[in-house]
Amino acid sequence: MKVRRCKVLYLEPREEVGFDLEMLLGGGNGLRRELGWVALAPHLGVEIRVDAAECELLGSLSPDEWIDSGTLADAGALKSLLKKGLIVGTGKRHAIHRECDEILRGVHWHPLAATLHAFTRWQEADAVQAMQDTGTETAGELRQVLGAPPVEAMGRGDEKQRIPLPRTARTDFDHLLARRATCRNFDAERPLPYALFAQLIERVFAAQSHVRVSDDTVFLKKTSPSGGGLHPVEAYLIVQNVEGLAPGLYHYHATTHALEPLPLPEQPLYDLALQAVAQQDWFANAHVMALMAPRYDRSFWKYRNHAKAYRAITLEAGHLSQTLYLSATEAGLGAYITCAINEVPLEQVFGLDRLSEGALAICGFGWRGEEMVTMELDPAGEVWRIEGST
């Protein structure tokens, strides 16, 4: 059998600290420290413990050249690493790990970006419980627990030398920007008109025009910028309350401005929505939730192993969310974006391959409720009337 090391692998020396009562009673500080190695391989997506012998064997193998496994002296370490998937082999029993490694190679990830992507995915995270556990649910609690944050507006140089810029008269666009505020209070009982839903989806995610280089090479023009004009970010929808549209899961086809129905999840739709946004219930009842899922293989087709390609995709998601915010605000709706999401269940229900596609962030929109039950940041009172104002 031929073997080689997986394509992308980082080894992290890690120290784990635990309480040891016997050590404490013996006169020590009661802290037991254990040192070891953790392997981070994006094609696996889980941390793998390795020992010194396994580290040495990994360091001796090429990620590209196949060699005969019989030439390796440490058969025990080889068997263990094949089972863990850090070494891939040509045998049938090693097909799953080998195929995952080959997919990663074919997408042309930058190694550091692939590692970041693989090891920052959540499966059962509860962002609300985490805030409760740490006592950081409010701004006041944040200050008390974490101390003072860095200054809100940084100054450089002598403030006496600052050059004041003229304030301009506010236009309709300024008023629109002022009303843009993250919505945490949706009126889930009020259906969203079908035409309004279609308008927002078209303004944010539809291809407005295209450039066809050949039959199989097309670049798109949308209302938001994209690195290389590739527009790899796809929109997968959780539709909960839109007139004339069955609640369920959909994929949006950007060039035909059409919805593609997908199989319903096994759990109730709201339960999926709540799980998707890591139990942030103030986001989960939005009329429409849009998962922004980049096709990394499309972007990395041009930007192969590029150190900035992943960053360009995250910038694109930010552009799309701001376009959604402004489009929703102009239409009298509320909107939000959050990256505190559970990627793994979303990948499962939408059928995404985590190595070539991915769940990056969720944005939602719908009617804003009449009452602010959950706090929204609107200090100027542009959206919510401030008490005592006339």
N, C-alpha and C positions, 0 to 999 in steps of 0.2 A: 504493500500500500504506500502511496505517496502522501506526504504531509507538507504543510507549510503553516506559518503563523497567520492569524487573522490580520486583515488589512490595517485596522486602526486599533491601537491598544495603548493605554496609559496605565502605569503602575504607580500607585499612591502609597507612600509609607504612612501608616495611620496608627495613632495612639488612642486606645480606649481606656477610660478611667472608670473604675467602679468602687463601691464601698466594700471594705473588708473589715468586719467586726473583730476578727481574731488579731489582725494587724494593729487595730486601734487599742485593743486590750493589752497587747504586747508592748505598747509604748510608741508605736508608729503613728502616722497621721491618718490612718484608716483608708487611704486611697491606694487601690491596686491599679497599677499601670501595665497594660499589655501592648506591645508593639507588634505590628504585622504588616503584611502587604495586601492591598486591595487592587484587583484588576478592573479597569473600566474599559469595556469593549462595546462600542455603540451598536454593533449588529446583534448583541445579546440584550442590551438595555437594562441589565441588572448587575449589581456589584458582585464580584466573585473573589472569595478569599483564596490566596495562593501562598505557598511556602517558599522558602529560600531556594530549594532545588528547582521548583517550578519556574521561579523567576529567572534562574540561570539558564534553564532550557529555552524559555521564551526569548531571552536575549541572544541566543545562538542561532535562531531560525530566521530565515528571510520571509517577509510577507508576500513575496511574489514568486520565488523560485521553489518548485516542488522538489522534494528529496525523498529518497527511500527511507521509510521509517526504521528499517533494519539497521541503518548506519548510526542510529542514536543509542548512546550507551545507557541512559537512564530510562529503562522501560516503564518503571513505576510512574515517574513524572509524566511521561508521554501518555500513558493510559489515562491518567487523571485529567490532563489538559485537553485530551480529545473528548472526554466525557463532559467537561465544563464548557467546551466550545471555543476555547482560546487558541487551540491548534485545530485546524480543519484537515480532514483526510478525504481521500478519494473513495473510501469504502461506503457501502450502502447504509450502514448504521449511522454514518456521520452526515447523511444527506441534508438534514434540516439545518444544522449549523453552517454547513458549506453553502447552501443556497442563500441563507440570510447574509452571509459574508459576501457572496457574489452580487447580491442586490445592492449592498452598500457600495461596493466597488463601482458598479455600473452607474450609480447616481452622481459620482464625482464630488462627494462631500469634501470640504476642507476638514482635516482631522479634528481640530479643536471645535469647530462648529458642530460636527457630528456628535461629539461627546457632550457638548452643552445641550443639544437637542434631545439626546437619548436619556440623559440623567436629570432632567428638570421636568419630566412628565409626571403627572399625578394620576392616581387611580381612585382613591377613596378619601381624598382630603376634605376636611370640613373647615373652611376658612372662618366661619362664625364661631365654632367651638374653640378654634385656636386663639381668637381674640378674647373670648371669655376666659380661657385658661390662663392667659398672660395678663389679664386685667387691662387690655388696651382697646376697649370698645369705643371710647370717646376720645376727643382731642385732649381733654384735660387729663385723662388717664394715661394717654401716650406720653404727655409731658412729665407726669409723675413717675412713670416706670422707666422711661428711656432718658430722662433729662432733657435739657434744651436742645432743639435741633440746630443745625447750622443756620446762619442768618438768612432771612427770606430774600433779601436783595443785596448781593455782594457789591462792595465798592472797591475800586482800584485807584490808587493814587490819592492826591489831595482833593478832598471834596470841594474846596474853594475854587478849583480849576474846572469844575464841571461846566459844560456848555448847555444851558437849558434849550430844549427844543420846543417849537410852538405847538400848542394844542390846536387841533382842527375841529371845525364844526362837524357834529355827528350826522352821518348819512343813514339811509335805510339799512345799509350793510352793517354799519356800526351797531345799530339797534338789534339786528339779527344776531350778531356776534355776542352781544350782551345777554341775550335770552338763551344762549347755548349753556345748558347746565345738565350735568348727569342726572338722569331720572332714576329715582329709587322708589317711586310711588306710581304704580300703574292702575288704571281703572280696568281691571281684567274682565268685568262684566259687560263692558261696552264694546261691541264688535267693531273691528276696523274695516272701513269700506274697501272693497276689492280694488277699486280703481286707485285709491290712495296707496294701498299696499304695492300695487304694480308700479306706480309712479316712483316710489322711493327705491324699490329694487332696481328699476331702470336707471335712475340717476346715479346710483352708487356702484352697481356691479355690471351693468350692461356695456358691451362693446359699442362705442359710438361710430367707429369706422375701423378700417384695417388696411394693412399693406401686405399684399400677397407677392412674395418673392418667387415662389414656385408652388406646385400643387400641395407640397407637404411642409412649406415654410411660410408662416403667417405671423405678422406682428399686429397687435391691437392698439387702439386708441380708446382710453376710457376717460372719465372725468377726474381721475386721480393719477398721479405719475407712478411709473414702475421702472425698476432697473432694467435697462436694455429693451424697454417696450415689450417685455415678455408677459407681463401680467399673470404670474403663476398662481395668485390667490383665488381659490374657488370659494363659492358661497354654498354652504349646506344649511338648510332651514329647518327649524322646529317651529311649525305654525300652530298656534293655539286658539286664536280667535279672529279669523278673517272672514267676512261675509262671503258666502258662495264658494268657499274653499275648505275642503275637509281637513280637520286637524290631523297633523301627521308630519312625516319627514319628507323633505324634498331636496333635490339638487337643482341649482339654478344654472341654466345653459346660457352663457353670456352672449353668444353671437346670434342666437335665435330669439332671445328674450322669452324664454319658456321655462316652465317648471317640469322636472322629471320626478314623479312620485317614487318613493323608496319604501321598502317594507316597514311596517309599523314595529316599534320596539315591543319586547315582551312585557315590560312594565308600563304602567300608566304614563301618558305623555308628560304630565306635570312632574312626576317623580324623576323622569329622565332629565327634564329641564333643571330641576333642583340639584340633581347630582352633577349635571354638566357645569353649573356655576358654583360648585363646592359649597352647597347649602346656603348661598346668599339668596334668601327667599325674596328680598326686595327686587332682585333681577329675574327670578324664575317665572314670574307670572306675566312677563311682557307678551304682547300679542304675537310678536314674531321675534325669534332669536336666530341670528345668522352666525354660524360657525365659519370663521375665516381659516381655510385649510390650504396652505401653499402646496403646490406641486413642485417639490424641490428638484425633481429630475428635469423639469422644463427650464428653471432658472439656471441650474448648474450645467445644462447643455452648453450654454455659452460661457458661464463663469465657472470653469472646471477647477476644482480644488482651490477656489479663490478665497482669500482671507476676508473679503468684505461682502461676499454674496449673501450670507445669512443675514447680515446686518441690513442689507438693502431690502430683503423681504420683510423684515420687521418694520422698517420705515414705511414700506408700502401699506402694511396693515394699519399703521397710524394714519396715513393719508386717507385710506378708505373710511376709517371710523370718523374722522373729522368731516368728511363729505356727508356721511350719514347723519351726524349730529346737526349740521347746518340744514340739510334737506328736511329732516324731521322737524326742526325748529320752525322753519319756514312754513311747514304744513300744519303747524299747531300741535305737533306730537312731541313726546319725550323720547330720549334715546340714551344709550349707555354703551360702554365697552369695558370688558374685564379680561385680564389674562389669568385670573385666579380660577382656573378651570381644571376639571378632571379629564385629561386627554385620553386616557386608556378606554373608558367606556364610550366616548365619542368616536374613537377610531373603530370600535367594534360595531356600533349601530350603523355607522355610515360606510363601513367597509373600506376603511383607509389603511393602506400599507404604511406603517410608521417609518419605514426606511426611505420611501420615495415620496410620501405625502405626510401631512401632519395636521394636528389641531393646534392652532397658534393662539387664537383669542376668540371671544364671543362678543358680538354686539347685538343689541336688541332695540326694538322701538314699539311704540303704541301710544294709546291715549294716556295722558298723565292724569292721575287721580285728583280729586278736588281737595283732598286733605293730605297734609304732609305727615304721614305716620312715621316714616323713616327719614332721618335728617338728610337734607340736600344742601350742597354748598351754593348758596345764592346770596352772598353778603349785601349786594346792592338792591335786593328786592325786585329784580327784573322779572322773575317768574312767580315767586311767592310774595304776597303782600306782607310787609313788615308791620307788626302790631304798632299802633299809634300813628301810622302814616295816614295821610288823607289823599 
